[in-house]
Structure formats: structure tokens, C-alpha cells
Amino acid sequence: MGLGDVVRKTLWAPVRVLLPKNPWLRVLVLALPFVLLLALFGPALDVVLKLMELGMRVIEPLLQTMPGRILLLLVVFSLGGLFAVWLLKSRVRDMRAEAVLGRHLQAVADLVGLDLRRSRERFRRVSRYRGPLPDRYPHVVADSNLKLARQSLEQGRADEALGWLTRVVEAGLPDELLRSLVQLRVRALRRQGEVLPTALREEVRQAVARFPNDYQLLGELRDLVAADGDPHAAAAAQEAVHRHAPPAAAPREHQRLVDELLASGRAHLDAGELDACRKVAKQLAHVDKDGPTAGLLLGDLHRRAGDLRAAIRAYGGTRSPTGLDRIAELLTEHPGAVDERELLESCPLQGTLLLIARELARRGDTARAERAARRAADALGPTPTVCAVLAEVLELLGKDEKARLLREQAIARLLQPAPAPSPTGTAEAGAGGGT
């Protein structure tokens, strides 16, 4: 026996004690409440009976004639239909809502399957829908308008895209659809080209203020700022873009950030703002840790400030051909700025031997210059750059004929087309590598 049975028997025990032992009397006692209820509601029942009797008196003449019977049938069926509609109204509403959601999903499936014509047609049908919306996705019409606007933009129809976007009501949209709406509106306005630059920039700034971490909106703002020609503002905008770039676009945005920072630093340098340029160089060293750009910019800064030794150290610290070229330019403008040992310590590359050979030749140290040039030629090979610098060294040493031959050799190497690799040569090279 469960707990429920115990409780029921406990509650029923007082009533059982009060009931008479005779079964007929017990039935009479139990029926007494129902009799009292009928006595209380007797007048109301009489009214109902009177109304039913009145209705039968009205209906009875109709049943005696054919038009009356037809009219009575029409009334009965109409009332039954209205009652059925009232009962099935919610189900019909749900069926219509689910049907439009299914059509939207079919359009999305067509879009994934690259059936753009059928997808666009179904999205148009959903966009024209004005009935009840599905509870699972009440923003189905707005989503269809956004997808139609996106397709119009991809096909180059900016005015049509703006037309679809004006149908979307922002109130109540979730953040995902609102973000898409703002992105598409900014792209459409930029492609249309009929909005004033100031108004367009303000529109983009408001969109970025609403979604400050959106990569697409930040990129649109960056492009507008870059079009103004301010390298410092462009670098600041690109920094925000790089910070929120997805993994697939991160390398591209990183390289652009390096270029923008370098342009900003050079603008500061050209304007004589050395402290601002130094700050940009530090930021560039943090962004491009393995690249030579920070060292090159810092070397240009020291060169502008007149600290040639610090400039050579900065150029040499990049360990790059560009840094070596900058050192060569500096030494051409300021011969003997540093001695050979300090030059080799600042830029420990094989190409530095060429610069050392040129400096020694300028000072008339022929033996050491020839030795340094020979070591550089053996280490670097007969490339056009090596041949050109060696020719300059030979001219400084008074060997004009050899210098002329080296220049001709460098020109011939520059003009010689690169040989196209043949399948046979590739196979032979592969076989040789295996051996």
C-alpha cells in the first residue's frame, strides 16, 4: 500500500463514520448535494428550456417548406464552418508560418548549391510574405531581404541592394542580422557613390561605434580614412583592422599594417618630427619583429639626425640586403664615416666585404682592397650587384679595363632571360639530387 492510499483512507475515514449504515440512506445522502444544486439552478434551467422551446418554434415553420430547409442548412453549415475555423485558426497559422520558413530554407539550400536564379526567386516570395511568422525564426522576412541585398551587391546593382535594405525594419532585429544590415548598407552606399564623403564617413563611424569589433566595418572605415591621404590616421585605422582580423586575413592585414606604419614614420621623418618617428619605429619593431622595416626606419632617423654610426648599426642590425644598400648609400655620401672593423661588426654579412673593399680602395690600400673584393666575390658569386660593386672597386684601384669587363658581364646577366625548366631537366635534377 502506497503513501497515496494511506492519505486517501485517512481523509475519507471521518466521512465514512458520518454516513449511515443503510446503503439506500447512504445513496440519498450522497445525492442530496446534486438535488440542492438543481434546486439552485432551476430558474436558469427554465430559461434555457424556454429559449430552446422558442428556437424550435422558429425553426418548425422553416422545416415545413423547401426554401426554409435550404436556408436552415445554409445557416447550420455556415455556423459549423465558422466554428471549425475558430478551432483550427491557430493550427492554420502555424502551418502558414512553417511553410514560409520551409521556403526560406529551400532558398538557402539553392544558394548553397549555387542555383542563384531559383534561390533569388524563392527569397523574393518570402520577402513578399505578410502573414504570421514562425515562432522558431520570426525574422525570416528580414533575413530574405538581407540575402537579396547581398546578391544584388555581388552582381553590382547597388541601387537595387539599397531598395531591399529599406524594407528591413531595424527594431527587434537580433545582433547578427543587425550587423549584416549595417555592413550591407555601408557597402551599398560606397558602391553607389551618390552619398557625400562626409555623410558616408559619418555613417561608417556610427556603424563602427555600434559594432566596434567588426572586421568588415573596420575595413570600410580604414579605406575611407586612407582615401583622405593622412598616413597617420590610416596607420591607426589599420591597427584596429589588424587587431580584429580573422585568421585567414591576418597575414595580409599584418603586411598592410607594416606598410602603413612605415609610411607614417617616413611622413614624420619628412616633416622633421623625430620624436614621433621614433615612437612609430618602436611600434613597428613590436609589429614586425622578424622584418627589417623597423631597423631601416630607425637608421633613416639617425641618418637625418646626423648620427651616422648609429644609422649604420641600425641598418646593419636588419641583416638584410636593403640595409646593406642603405649603408652603401651612406658611405657614398660620407666616405670614412666608420672604420672597417666597426663596419663589419655593425653588419656581419658577406656583402659587407664589398663595402669594406670599396672603402679601402678609396683610401688607396690596394692590397687589402683586392683581398676583400676577392673574398666577397668568392662568397657571393658573380651576381649583377656583386659585379657592379667590384667594377667600382677596380676603377678606384685604377684597373679600368677589368672594371669595364665586369660591367659588361653584369649587364649581360641582367639582360639574359631566365631559362624555363624542362620536364627532362627536372627529372634529371631530381635523379641527381637523389644520388
FIBANU-853495 format. One record per residue (C-alpha): residue in three letters; y, z negated, x negated. Coordinates in nm, 3 decimals, m for minus. Last residue first. Layout:
residues N
["ALA"; [Y; Z; X]]
...
end
This chain:
residues 435
["THR"; [1.039; 5.598; m7.216]]
["GLY"; [1.151; 5.515; m6.865]]
["GLY"; [1.506; 5.607; m6.951]]
["GLY"; [1.388; 5.939; m7.091]]
["ALA"; [1.199; 6.013; m6.771]]
["GLY"; [1.500; 5.928; m6.562]]
["ALA"; [1.720; 6.142; m6.779]]
["GLU"; [1.473; 6.428; m6.747]]
["ALA"; [1.469; 6.390; m6.372]]
["THR"; [1.845; 6.382; m6.357]]
["GLY"; [1.869; 6.684; m6.582]]
["THR"; [1.629; 6.872; m6.360]]
["PRO"; [1.817; 6.772; m6.045]]
["SER"; [2.145; 6.886; m6.204]]
["PRO"; [2.443; 6.660; m6.270]]
["ALA"; [2.773; 6.845; m6.248]]
["PRO"; [2.954; 6.860; m6.582]]
["ALA"; [3.305; 6.711; m6.575]]
["PRO"; [3.562; 6.980; m6.629]]
["GLN"; [3.723; 7.006; m6.977]]
["LEU"; [4.101; 6.988; m6.951]]
["LEU"; [4.128; 6.626; m7.064]]
["ARG"; [3.877; 6.677; m7.343]]
["ALA"; [4.063; 6.985; m7.467]]
["ILE"; [4.393; 6.796; m7.463]]
["ALA"; [4.242; 6.512; m7.669]]
["GLN"; [4.094; 6.759; m7.919]]
["GLU"; [4.427; 6.938; m7.951]]
["ARG"; [4.594; 6.604; m8.014]]
["LEU"; [4.334; 6.516; m8.276]]
["LEU"; [4.388; 6.850; m8.452]]
["ARG"; [4.763; 6.799; m8.459]]
["ALA"; [4.724; 6.448; m8.604]]
["LYS"; [4.494; 6.584; m8.871]]
["GLU"; [4.760; 6.837; m8.971]]
["ASP"; [5.042; 6.580; m8.959]]
["LYS"; [4.887; 6.333; m9.200]]
["GLY"; [5.205; 6.146; m9.295]]
["LEU"; [5.076; 5.795; m9.219]]
["LEU"; [5.302; 5.770; m8.914]]
["GLU"; [5.164; 6.105; m8.802]]
["LEU"; [4.812; 5.974; m8.852]]
["VAL"; [4.889; 5.669; m8.635]]
["GLU"; [5.029; 5.891; m8.357]]
["ALA"; [4.718; 6.106; m8.373]]
["LEU"; [4.506; 5.792; m8.353]]
["VAL"; [4.693; 5.692; m8.037]]
["ALA"; [4.628; 6.031; m7.876]]
["CYS"; [4.263; 6.044; m7.985]]
["VAL"; [4.199; 5.696; m7.848]]
["THR"; [4.356; 5.790; m7.515]]
["PRO"; [4.158; 6.115; m7.494]]
["THR"; [3.828; 5.935; m7.570]]
["PRO"; [3.663; 5.984; m7.907]]
["GLY"; [3.461; 5.661; m7.921]]
["LEU"; [3.581; 5.306; m7.866]]
["ALA"; [3.409; 5.114; m8.147]]
["ASP"; [3.401; 5.386; m8.415]]
["ALA"; [3.757; 5.496; m8.336]]
["ALA"; [3.881; 5.135; m8.344]]
["ARG"; [3.712; 5.072; m8.677]]
["ARG"; [3.860; 5.391; m8.823]]
["ALA"; [4.209; 5.301; m8.696]]
["ALA"; [4.188; 4.953; m8.847]]
["ARG"; [4.076; 5.092; m9.184]]
["GLU"; [4.344; 5.362; m9.183]]
["ALA"; [4.615; 5.105; m9.106]]
["ARG"; [4.487; 4.867; m9.372]]
["ALA"; [4.504; 5.138; m9.637]]
["THR"; [4.839; 5.278; m9.526]]
["ASP"; [5.045; 4.960; m9.503]]
["GLY"; [5.371; 5.152; m9.447]]
["ARG"; [5.523; 4.912; m9.190]]
["ARG"; [5.490; 5.171; m8.916]]
["ALA"; [5.133; 5.236; m9.023]]
["LEU"; [5.051; 4.867; m8.992]]
["GLU"; [5.196; 4.858; m8.641]]
["ARG"; [4.998; 5.168; m8.542]]
["ALA"; [4.676; 5.028; m8.683]]
["ILE"; [4.735; 4.700; m8.499]]
["LEU"; [4.788; 4.889; m8.176]]
["LEU"; [4.467; 5.082; m8.233]]
["LEU"; [4.284; 4.760; m8.317]]
["THR"; [4.398; 4.621; m7.984]]
["GLY"; [4.166; 4.871; m7.821]]
["GLN"; [3.865; 4.668; m7.934]]
["LEU"; [3.987; 4.376; m7.728]]
["PRO"; [4.091; 4.021; m7.822]]
["CYS"; [4.443; 4.039; m7.674]]
["SER"; [4.653; 3.736; m7.770]]
["GLU"; [4.443; 3.654; m8.075]]
["LEU"; [4.456; 4.015; m8.193]]
["LEU"; [4.833; 4.022; m8.154]]
["GLU"; [4.870; 3.687; m8.329]]
["ARG"; [4.672; 3.817; m8.624]]
["GLU"; [4.860; 4.146; m8.638]]
["ASP"; [5.209; 3.996; m8.642]]
["VAL"; [5.433; 3.976; m8.339]]
["ALA"; [5.755; 4.156; m8.236]]
["GLY"; [5.707; 4.400; m8.523]]
["PRO"; [5.824; 4.701; m8.327]]
["HIS"; [6.021; 4.616; m8.010]]
["GLU"; [6.033; 4.916; m7.774]]
["THR"; [5.706; 5.061; m7.897]]
["LEU"; [5.560; 4.711; m7.918]]
["LEU"; [5.644; 4.654; m7.555]]
["GLU"; [5.494; 4.985; m7.446]]
["ALA"; [5.174; 4.913; m7.642]]
["ILE"; [5.152; 4.566; m7.489]]
["ARG"; [5.190; 4.720; m7.144]]
["ASP"; [4.914; 4.968; m7.224]]
["LEU"; [4.685; 4.684; m7.334]]
["GLY"; [4.756; 4.503; m7.008]]
["THR"; [4.663; 4.817; m6.817]]
["PRO"; [4.342; 4.849; m7.018]]
["SER"; [4.242; 4.499; m6.906]]
["ARG"; [4.167; 4.167; m7.073]]
["THR"; [4.432; 4.006; m6.843]]
["GLY"; [4.512; 3.744; m7.106]]
["GLY"; [4.651; 4.016; m7.332]]
["TYR"; [4.934; 4.091; m7.094]]
["ALA"; [5.020; 3.723; m7.059]]
["ARG"; [4.999; 3.666; m7.434]]
["ILE"; [5.214; 3.974; m7.497]]
["ALA"; [5.473; 3.850; m7.247]]
["ALA"; [5.475; 3.503; m7.401]]
["ARG"; [5.543; 3.658; m7.741]]
["LEU"; [5.815; 3.882; m7.599]]
["ASP"; [6.018; 3.604; m7.438]]
["GLY"; [6.320; 3.815; m7.340]]
["ALA"; [6.342; 3.701; m6.974]]
["ARG"; [6.251; 4.053; m6.856]]
["ARG"; [5.948; 4.051; m7.085]]
["HIS"; [5.852; 3.706; m6.965]]
["LEU"; [5.859; 3.831; m6.605]]
["ASP"; [5.678; 4.154; m6.692]]
["GLY"; [5.406; 3.942; m6.853]]
["LEU"; [5.384; 3.725; m6.542]]
["LEU"; [5.342; 4.036; m6.328]]
["LEU"; [5.070; 4.169; m6.557]]
["GLY"; [4.894; 3.833; m6.567]]
["ALA"; [4.896; 3.804; m6.189]]
["THR"; [4.772; 4.161; m6.143]]
["PRO"; [4.480; 4.143; m6.387]]
["GLY"; [4.206; 4.055; m6.138]]
["ASP"; [3.949; 3.775; m6.141]]
["LYS"; [4.159; 3.509; m5.968]]
["ASP"; [4.341; 3.745; m5.735]]
["VAL"; [4.458; 3.501; m5.466]]
["HIS"; [4.536; 3.198; m5.683]]
["ALA"; [4.687; 3.410; m5.959]]
["LEU"; [4.893; 3.593; m5.696]]
["GLN"; [5.031; 3.265; m5.569]]
["LYS"; [5.130; 3.170; m5.923]]
["ALA"; [5.288; 3.513; m5.976]]
["VAL"; [5.477; 3.480; m5.647]]
["LYS"; [5.620; 3.149; m5.763]]
["ARG"; [5.723; 3.304; m6.096]]
["CYS"; [5.898; 3.587; m5.911]]
["ALA"; [6.096; 3.334; m5.708]]
["ASP"; [6.202; 3.165; m6.031]]
["LEU"; [6.294; 3.497; m6.191]]
["GLU"; [6.519; 3.626; m5.916]]
["GLY"; [6.676; 3.910; m6.117]]
["ALA"; [6.670; 4.151; m5.821]]
["ASP"; [6.420; 4.376; m5.999]]
["LEU"; [6.198; 4.074; m6.063]]
["HIS"; [6.214; 3.958; m5.702]]
["ALA"; [6.118; 4.309; m5.592]]
["ARG"; [5.840; 4.313; m5.851]]
["GLY"; [5.703; 3.988; m5.711]]
["SER"; [5.711; 4.118; m5.355]]
["ALA"; [5.533; 4.440; m5.456]]
["LEU"; [5.266; 4.237; m5.636]]
["LEU"; [5.228; 4.013; m5.333]]
["GLU"; [5.188; 4.318; m5.109]]
["ASP"; [4.930; 4.477; m5.340]]
["VAL"; [4.725; 4.157; m5.367]]
["LEU"; [4.741; 4.111; m4.989]]
["ARG"; [4.624; 4.470; m4.945]]
["GLN"; [4.326; 4.403; m5.169]]
["HIS"; [4.237; 4.092; m4.971]]
["GLU"; [4.276; 4.278; m4.641]]
["ARG"; [4.025; 4.539; m4.751]]
["PRO"; [3.780; 4.281; m4.883]]
["ALA"; [3.810; 4.064; m4.565]]
["ALA"; [3.757; 4.343; m4.312]]
["ALA"; [3.382; 4.293; m4.257]]
["PRO"; [3.407; 3.915; m4.294]]
["PRO"; [3.667; 3.886; m4.016]]
["ALA"; [4.035; 3.849; m4.118]]
["HIS"; [4.211; 3.525; m4.020]]
["ARG"; [4.355; 3.426; m4.360]]
["HIS"; [4.403; 3.788; m4.464]]
["VAL"; [4.625; 3.857; m4.164]]
["ALA"; [4.833; 3.545; m4.228]]
["GLU"; [4.881; 3.649; m4.593]]
["GLN"; [4.971; 3.999; m4.479]]
["ALA"; [5.262; 3.862; m4.276]]
["ALA"; [5.396; 3.669; m4.577]]
["ALA"; [5.358; 3.975; m4.802]]
["ALA"; [5.537; 4.197; m4.549]]
["ALA"; [5.820; 3.945; m4.520]]
["HIS"; [5.865; 3.955; m4.900]]
["PRO"; [5.833; 4.334; m4.922]]
["ASP"; [6.108; 4.398; m4.661]]
["GLY"; [6.083; 4.767; m4.573]]
["ASP"; [6.115; 4.732; m4.196]]
["ALA"; [5.787; 4.922; m4.146]]
["ALA"; [5.603; 4.638; m4.319]]
["VAL"; [5.717; 4.399; m4.046]]
["LEU"; [5.582; 4.627; m3.773]]
["ASP"; [5.252; 4.672; m3.958]]
["ARG"; [5.215; 4.297; m4.011]]
["LEU"; [5.283; 4.228; m3.643]]
["GLU"; [5.007; 4.469; m3.543]]
["GLY"; [4.772; 4.311; m3.798]]
["LEU"; [4.848; 3.963; m3.664]]
["LEU"; [4.766; 4.088; m3.315]]
["GLN"; [4.432; 4.228; m3.427]]
["TYR"; [4.334; 3.920; m3.630]]
["ASP"; [4.400; 3.669; m3.353]]
["ASN"; [4.462; 3.319; m3.487]]
["PRO"; [4.812; 3.265; m3.344]]
["PHE"; [4.715; 3.364; m2.988]]
["ARG"; [5.014; 3.280; m2.767]]
["ALA"; [5.262; 3.284; m3.055]]
["VAL"; [5.104; 3.609; m3.174]]
["ALA"; [5.160; 3.765; m2.831]]
["GLN"; [5.519; 3.642; m2.825]]
["ARG"; [5.574; 3.792; m3.169]]
["VAL"; [5.424; 4.123; m3.055]]
["GLU"; [5.657; 4.145; m2.757]]
["GLU"; [5.955; 4.053; m2.975]]
["ARG"; [5.861; 4.328; m3.220]]
["LEU"; [5.836; 4.578; m2.935]]
["ALA"; [6.174; 4.475; m2.795]]
["THR"; [6.337; 4.511; m3.137]]
["PRO"; [6.164; 4.842; m3.207]]
["LEU"; [6.282; 4.987; m2.874]]
["VAL"; [5.998; 5.094; m2.648]]
["GLU"; [5.923; 5.463; m2.594]]
["GLY"; [5.675; 5.499; m2.881]]
["GLN"; [5.367; 5.528; m2.658]]
["ARG"; [5.140; 5.436; m2.945]]
["ARG"; [5.317; 5.107; m3.010]]
["LEU"; [5.334; 5.019; m2.640]]
["ALA"; [4.964; 5.095; m2.596]]
["ARG"; [4.863; 4.884; m2.894]]
["VAL"; [5.072; 4.588; m2.774]]
["ARG"; [4.935; 4.614; m2.421]]
["LEU"; [4.577; 4.644; m2.545]]
["GLN"; [4.604; 4.330; m2.756]]
["VAL"; [4.772; 4.129; m2.479]]
["LEU"; [4.510; 4.228; m2.221]]
["SER"; [4.225; 4.162; m2.462]]
["ARG"; [4.359; 3.811; m2.529]]
["LEU"; [4.396; 3.750; m2.155]]
["LEU"; [4.036; 3.864; m2.104]]
["GLU"; [3.904; 3.618; m2.361]]
["ASP"; [4.141; 3.338; m2.259]]
["PRO"; [4.026; 3.340; m1.898]]
["LEU"; [4.250; 3.508; m1.639]]
["GLY"; [4.394; 3.281; m1.371]]
["ALA"; [4.737; 3.441; m1.356]]
["GLU"; [4.751; 3.750; m1.576]]
["VAL"; [4.718; 4.002; m1.292]]
["VAL"; [4.574; 4.330; m1.419]]
["ARG"; [4.701; 4.640; m1.241]]
["THR"; [4.976; 4.690; m1.500]]
["LEU"; [4.707; 4.734; m1.765]]
["TRP"; [4.563; 5.042; m1.595]]
["GLY"; [4.902; 5.211; m1.594]]
["LEU"; [4.964; 5.112; m1.955]]
["ALA"; [4.640; 5.290; m2.050]]
["GLU"; [4.751; 5.601; m1.862]]
["ASP"; [5.076; 5.606; m2.057]]
["ALA"; [4.890; 5.560; m2.388]]
["ARG"; [4.650; 5.852; m2.342]]
["GLY"; [4.508; 5.898; m2.695]]
["GLN"; [4.138; 5.909; m2.605]]
["GLU"; [4.074; 5.566; m2.756]]
["LEU"; [4.374; 5.437; m2.565]]
["SER"; [4.236; 5.568; m2.236]]
["GLN"; [3.900; 5.405; m2.308]]
["ARG"; [4.071; 5.072; m2.372]]
["ALA"; [4.272; 5.098; m2.052]]
["LEU"; [3.954; 5.170; m1.852]]
["LYS"; [3.791; 4.866; m2.014]]
["LEU"; [4.086; 4.648; m1.921]]
["ASN"; [4.085; 4.772; m1.562]]
["SER"; [3.711; 4.701; m1.538]]
["ASP"; [3.763; 4.348; m1.669]]
["ALA"; [4.036; 4.286; m1.413]]
["VAL"; [3.801; 4.394; m1.133]]
["VAL"; [3.515; 4.175; m1.260]]
["HIS"; [3.729; 3.862; m1.293]]
["PRO"; [3.530; 3.658; m1.036]]
["TYR"; [3.217; 3.653; m1.255]]
["ARG"; [2.939; 3.427; m1.124]]
["ASP"; [3.119; 3.361; m0.796]]
["PRO"; [3.125; 3.731; m0.715]]
["LEU"; [3.450; 3.866; m0.570]]
["PRO"; [3.508; 3.940; m0.203]]
["GLY"; [3.654; 4.283; m0.129]]
["ARG"; [3.933; 4.485; m0.287]]
["TYR"; [3.737; 4.732; m0.505]]
["ARG"; [3.947; 5.013; m0.653]]
["SER"; [3.883; 4.892; m1.012]]
["VAL"; [3.509; 4.879; m0.945]]
["ARG"; [3.511; 5.244; m0.844]]
["ARG"; [3.716; 5.334; m1.150]]
["PHE"; [3.471; 5.147; m1.376]]
["ARG"; [3.193; 5.352; m1.223]]
["GLU"; [3.367; 5.681; m1.301]]
["ARG"; [3.453; 5.571; m1.654]]
["SER"; [3.094; 5.481; m1.728]]
["ARG"; [2.970; 5.810; m1.586]]
["ARG"; [3.205; 6.007; m1.811]]
["LEU"; [3.158; 5.786; m2.117]]
["ASP"; [2.780; 5.808; m2.139]]
["LEU"; [2.782; 5.647; m2.485]]
["GLY"; [2.473; 5.431; m2.403]]
["VAL"; [2.684; 5.118; m2.448]]
["LEU"; [2.938; 5.261; m2.205]]
["ASP"; [2.662; 5.350; m1.961]]
["ALA"; [2.536; 4.991; m1.980]]
["VAL"; [2.890; 4.865; m1.918]]
["ALA"; [2.916; 5.090; m1.613]]
["GLN"; [2.583; 4.958; m1.486]]
["LEU"; [2.711; 4.604; m1.532]]
["HIS"; [3.020; 4.687; m1.325]]
["ARG"; [2.805; 4.840; m1.051]]
["GLY"; [2.592; 4.524; m1.047]]
["LEU"; [2.904; 4.310; m1.014]]
["VAL"; [3.022; 4.528; m0.727]]
["ALA"; [2.686; 4.483; m0.552]]
["GLU"; [2.680; 4.109; m0.616]]
["ALA"; [3.015; 4.072; m0.440]]
["ARG"; [2.906; 4.288; m0.148]]
["MET"; [2.581; 4.092; m0.109]]
["ASP"; [2.762; 3.758; m0.133]]
["ARG"; [3.000; 3.861; 0.144]]
["VAL"; [2.712; 3.982; 0.358]]
["ARG"; [2.541; 3.647; 0.312]]
["SER"; [2.856; 3.456; 0.404]]
["LYS"; [2.909; 3.661; 0.719]]
["LEU"; [2.547; 3.641; 0.835]]
["LEU"; [2.592; 3.367; 1.099]]
["TRP"; [2.929; 3.492; 1.221]]
["VAL"; [2.796; 3.848; 1.227]]
["ALA"; [2.495; 3.732; 1.429]]
["PHE"; [2.723; 3.553; 1.678]]
["LEU"; [2.941; 3.858; 1.710]]
["GLY"; [2.633; 4.071; 1.769]]
["GLY"; [2.499; 3.831; 2.031]]
["LEU"; [2.835; 3.827; 2.208]]
["SER"; [2.841; 4.204; 2.208]]
["PHE"; [2.479; 4.226; 2.322]]
["VAL"; [2.542; 3.990; 2.613]]
["VAL"; [2.865; 4.159; 2.716]]
["LEU"; [2.711; 4.505; 2.702]]
["LEU"; [2.409; 4.389; 2.899]]
["LEU"; [2.634; 4.239; 3.166]]
["LEU"; [2.834; 4.557; 3.193]]
["ILE"; [2.515; 4.761; 3.236]]
["ARG"; [2.390; 4.518; 3.499]]
["GLY"; [2.718; 4.533; 3.683]]
["PRO"; [2.723; 4.910; 3.672]]
["MET"; [2.370; 4.914; 3.824]]
["THR"; [2.445; 4.669; 4.107]]
["GLN"; [2.272; 4.345; 4.219]]
["LEU"; [2.282; 4.176; 3.880]]
["LEU"; [2.658; 4.177; 3.881]]
["PRO"; [2.668; 3.985; 4.211]]
["GLU"; [2.449; 3.709; 4.052]]
["ILE"; [2.654; 3.678; 3.732]]
["VAL"; [2.949; 3.503; 3.893]]
["ARG"; [2.730; 3.267; 4.099]]
["MET"; [2.516; 3.200; 3.789]]
["GLY"; [2.828; 3.109; 3.596]]
["LEU"; [2.938; 2.868; 3.861]]
["GLU"; [2.596; 2.699; 3.858]]
["MET"; [2.614; 2.669; 3.478]]
["LEU"; [2.958; 2.517; 3.509]]
["LYS"; [2.835; 2.271; 3.774]]
["LEU"; [2.538; 2.176; 3.555]]
["VAL"; [2.768; 2.111; 3.262]]
["VAL"; [2.997; 1.901; 3.477]]
["ASP"; [2.700; 1.700; 3.608]]
["LEU"; [2.581; 1.644; 3.252]]
["ALA"; [2.921; 1.505; 3.164]]
["PRO"; [2.911; 1.277; 3.463]]
["GLY"; [2.560; 1.154; 3.364]]
["PHE"; [2.650; 1.079; 3.003]]
["LEU"; [2.647; 0.700; 3.049]]
["ALA"; [2.348; 0.699; 3.286]]
["LEU"; [2.157; 0.931; 3.053]]
["LEU"; [2.229; 0.699; 2.762]]
["LEU"; [2.116; 0.397; 2.966]]
["VAL"; [1.791; 0.572; 3.053]]
["PHE"; [1.733; 0.651; 2.689]]
["PRO"; [1.790; 0.288; 2.593]]
["LEU"; [1.540; 0.169; 2.865]]
["ALA"; [1.255; 0.394; 2.748]]
["LEU"; [1.146; 0.148; 2.478]]
["VAL"; [1.146; m0.144; 2.721]]
["LEU"; [0.951; 0.055; 2.979]]
["VAL"; [0.696; 0.162; 2.721]]
["ARG"; [0.648; m0.203; 2.619]]
["LEU"; [0.612; m0.300; 2.982]]
["TRP"; [0.340; m0.043; 3.017]]
["PRO"; [0.168; m0.164; 2.698]]
["ASN"; [0.164; m0.527; 2.811]]
["LYS"; [0.217; m0.751; 2.505]]
["PRO"; [0.591; m0.764; 2.544]]
["LEU"; [0.816; m0.661; 2.253]]
["LEU"; [1.008; m0.940; 2.081]]
["VAL"; [0.744; m1.002; 1.812]]
["ARG"; [0.718; m0.632; 1.734]]
["VAL"; [1.094; m0.611; 1.687]]
["PRO"; [1.087; m0.904; 1.445]]
["ALA"; [0.797; m0.741; 1.244]]
["TRP"; [0.953; m0.391; 1.213]]
["LEU"; [1.170; m0.479; 0.914]]
["THR"; [0.883; m0.637; 0.720]]
["LYS"; [0.641; m0.359; 0.814]]
["ARG"; [0.884; m0.095; 0.687]]
["VAL"; [0.953; m0.283; 0.363]]
["VAL"; [0.582; m0.324; 0.289]]
["ASP"; [0.513; 0.042; 0.366]]
["GLY"; [0.791; 0.151; 0.136]]
["LEU"; [0.662; m0.065; m0.150]]
["GLY"; [0.331; 0.109; m0.145]]
["MET"; [0.000; 0.000; 0.000]]
end
